[in-house]
Amino acid sequence: MFMKRAKFTFLVLLVLPSFVLAQPDADDERRMDEIRAQKAAYLTTKLDLTPAEAQQFWPVYNEYSQKKEEIHRERFSKKGHPKPIDPDQMTDEEAGQMIDQMVADQGKMAALEKEYSLKFRKILPVKKVLKLYEAEMDFKRVLLDRIKDRRPERRKP
């Protein structure tokens, strides 16, 4: 009975925010909070954390997530919303600067991943750390699929 209720709760948490995301006037921060809540529920289910693990894990994971978001925010605040890149419309200097910035951002993200993988290993067994990374990728796929399902198909002329 408990497992059925847990699965139902998980599904509700996963689907409920899709209604929020479907409303174009919804506040961006509220949508991000909903996605974060969905992700926390998803990771909790996938990692099967003990109470002691959860108590140590979540503060570190939240700090990690916040730093990842800061790197993304910093990247996009420099050039606004991501737009399709047309290298043919850029000067060589602009293209070179964009490449340098992309490599620098990837370096920041790699350093962050390295730092926090060590922190996670101090809290969780290594297999759960690996499950964490897999669950994050799975969640991203689920989220992207939901977004894709809501968008009207674009027809090519």
C-alpha positions, 0 to 999 in steps of 0.5 A: 500500500505504501509503495502504491501511495509513494508512486502515486505521489511521485507521479502527481509531483511529476505531472502537476507542474506541467500544468503550471509550465503550460501557462505562458503568463506563469512567473519564471521563478515559480516555474523553476521552483516547481521544477526543482521540487519535481527534481528533488522528488525524482532524485529521492525516489531514484536514490532511495536515500536513508534518513541519515544520507538524506540529512547530509546529502540535500544541503550539499546537493542544493549548494551544488545545484545553486552553483550550477545555476549561477554558471548558467545564469552568468553564461546567458546574462552575457549574451541574453537568451540563447539564440540560434548561432549563425557563424556565417553572420559573425566576424572571426573575432566574435566567433573566437570569443564565443569559442573561448567563452564556451570553453571557459564555461565548460571548464567552470562546470567541470571543476564544479563537477569534480569538487562536488563528486568528491563531496558526494562520495563522502556522504553517499556510497559511490554507487549512489553517486553514480545513480545520482548522475544517471538520475539527473540525466534521466530527469532532464530527458523526462523534462525535455520530453514533456516540453517537447510534447507541449510544443506545437510541431514546427513545419518546414516550408 
